[in-house]
Amino acid sequence: MLVFATVGLIVRHIPLPESVIAFCRAFLGAFSSLSLPAQKGEAAREKLWEHRYKLFSCGFAMGFTWIFLFKAFASTTVAAAVICYYMAPIFVLFFSPFSFGEQLTKGKVLSVLFAFCGMILVSGIFGESSGANAEGMIYGLLAAFFYVCVMMINKTLGGLTPYESTLVEVILAALILLPYVFWTEDVSHLVLTGSEWGYLLFLSLFVIGFTYALFFSALPKLEAAAIALYTYIDPIVAVLLSTFLLHERFTPGMFLGAVLILLPTAVQEIRSFHNKVKGE
């Protein structure tokens, strides 16, 4: 999770259009993802073919998650972008009763309301400017929306391991983003220095390949409550890095907003895990 927290800082050092960065991340990440363990044989191919439309949708959503997230990093502070992106679990809480028939409890409703209030505080419209702006926050929320699509579709991919679904989705994201990049960008004049190539390769090969492998291999060994808590290391560290390394302003209002967005979701996930344990 500490590596994931550095994405915003790394993107700031890559002078490429956001769609090009997203494509390179998917294309190079697809090669590094080949190291992830996956099932082989006819059964695996049948499962992949069975879920082909869902996997294609996930690849599309994954690609545009990265585009909008990188646009958010370029348009507003890293802290504001990350906090908006972490509205994704709130969106899941809101949409799950309609998509999966899950119960909409009082706690979930309160989490959504707290998160809405937190977004208002993060925007800084009631206080001193924090460097956040509406355009960047909208990009962050769009990234969160597409990430929710990835999460909710993946929830229905029965018979596939996280390794397999991630590998296929990253490959499909690269294939989908390729025509989009050539349609929207003039790539003929794009040039990177050695250090900028290093940032891009780190973002693509290391974060997608090595870090994803560690993340997925750790999941079976951790309890759900621990996983929920560890996922919140990412936004906390990202905010700290943006404050101390990029010298971005992080006001008390933004801090309170971040708490209102992140804390209720963590509490909901931990409570859900304990209820599940009691029911077993």
LINURMO-V339764 format. One line per field, one symbol per residue. ss: DSSP state (~ for helix, > for strand, _ for the rest). psi: psi as a letter, one per 40 degrees, with the letter a starting at -180 (. if undefined). burial: + if it has 9 or more other ideal C-beta (glycine too) atoms within 8 Angstrom, else -. A space follows every 50 residues. Layout:
ss: ???
psi: ???
burial: ???
//
This chain:
ss: ___~~~~~~~~~_____~~~~~~~~~~~~~~~~________~~~~~~~~~ _~~~~~~~~~~~~~~~~~~~~~~~~__~~~~~~~~__~~~~~~~~~~~~_ _____~~~~~~~~~~~~~~~~~~__________~~~~~~~~~~~~~~~~~ ~~~~_______~~~~~~~~~~~~~~~~~~~~~~~__~~~____~~~~~~~ ~~~~~~~~~~~~~~~~~~~____~~~~~~~~~~~~~~~~~~~~~______ _~~~~~~~~~~~~~~~~~~~~~~~~~~~~_
psi: ddddeeddddddehfiidddddddddddddddeeehhiiiaddddddddd fddddddddddddddddddddddddaiddddddddeedddddddddddde fihgiddddddddddddddddddeeeaiheeiiddddddddddddddddd dddddegiehiddddddddddddddddddddddeihedehiiiddddddd ddddddddcddddddddddeeiiddddddddedcdddddddddddefihg iddddddddddddddddddddddddddde.
burial: +--+++++++++++-++++++++++++++++++--+-+-----+--++-- +--++++++++++++++++++++++++++++++++++++++++++++--- ------++++++-++-++++++++-----++++--++-++++++++++++ ++++--+--+-+++++++++++++-+++-++---+------+---++-++ +++++++++++++--+--+--+-++-++++-++++++++-+++--+-+-+ +-++++++++++++++++++++++-+----
//
